[in-house]
């Protein structure tokens, strides 16, 4: 076996075999059965997030009727699902749509270079075990690599941490079979990961402290959806799923809009709900009232109030303070208090990345997404034949997968109908302001990475809306040939047609 191999030529190459990549593959199978495709996945299995994270209690932070695929009903009783159930769901999709043979595992995509001459991407991937590099070519590149760095989570340095004699763990790299029973544990952080880990560890640990600099807005809701479970008893599963899905989508949007328009009332309501489940004397202002409005960051979902129950029981405690330094036996706080611990969990967040850290170039010239305006929340200005799934910050992330895949399939069919090899969202000269990719959203992983995200414009089709209902209409109904998308032939094919006296359907790309 040589150091470099050729992996094949395909109509579409998908990067990533998580929820988005498998969803994209299923849509291609259903809507574009004549198109060949391959999926490159750096891990050893499908599932993405749900294969990587193994920390205690790993679960969805939104309901599975909106986190699941439109075409595959979620049939479990629990709508706030645990990681293994979601992993099973993705694997079932792979089997049902015959996707397995089209996945190349342990292939880390390093780079992708577009050639206008041939209307082909050349994708370079390295096998994680053998080190062998494989080159693939494809007409269309579909990026479904997620939004965070799979290799390394966000991990600030803490003063004196080298002195701590216990174990320090990041949730993204959870040790297999870690025994924390009977131990004292400090979980640093207040986001969705910390809120998930704390009540589960508190079931067997002696004490679990959730150490936070600032609180997060939390909301408790049942893990089981009474409406969905009863609807399935009287209606066909797909119809029951569709009704529940749309109900939840509309409710999510209603709650979000209400929170943005009336933040004080929303915050007060969340605190009133928390107060009913927390022990008397809880300092709501200090420990449960963030310095930002509801939905400026995602709400932390608490299924069946498990976090509140752990606090009430006394096995978990929220500590709002700042770290002064680590000690050999725990953490000394700025207030002077010292928390003792046998192990410390740094639930400090993710490192956000775009396009799976793939180096993108167009006709040999390197480029990054931060230099391009986002087109309809799917493609990038002046990067031909490439789409990317980047989901919602104010709703279930993967709602975006279905409608982006719909758009890509419609685009591929339009290209075929026009006899085009290239589809390029051409920006042209513009005085459009360069706005943040997401506004009014202050989560740490976004705040640390705004400079690496695509540019948002102030007008359609260059504005990301963060609104599923509006974007669904745009991506599934609005004409593909909208006066912005430029269709053309590969320069090489067009030149050959001219030489032989043939007439290409479209002009060659410049």
Secondary structure, 3 states (H helix, E strand, C coil): CCCEEEEEEEEEEEECCCHHHHHHHHHHHHHCCCCCEEEEECCCCCCCHHHHCCCCCCECCCCHHHHCCCCCCCCCCECCCEHHHHHHHHHHHHHHCCCHHHEEECEEEEEEEEECCCCEEEEEEEECCCCCEEEEEEEEEEECCCCECCCCCCCCCCCCHHHCCCEEECHHHCCCCCCCCCCEEEEECCCHHHHHHHHHHCCCCCEEEEEECCCCCEEEECCECHHHHHHHHHCCHHHHHHHHHHHHHHHHHHHHHHHHHCHHHHHHHHHHHHHHHCCCCCCHHHHHCCCCCCCCCCCEEEECCHHHHHHHHCCEEEEECCEEEEECCEEEECCCCEEECCEEEECCCCCECCHHHCEEEECCEEECHHHCEEECCCEECCECCEEECCCCCCCCCCHHHHHHHHHHHHHHHHHHHHCCCEEEECCCCCCCCCECCCCCCCCHHHHCCHHHCCEECCCCCCCCCCCHHHHHHHHHHCCCCCCCEEEEECHHHHHHHHHCCCCCCCCECC
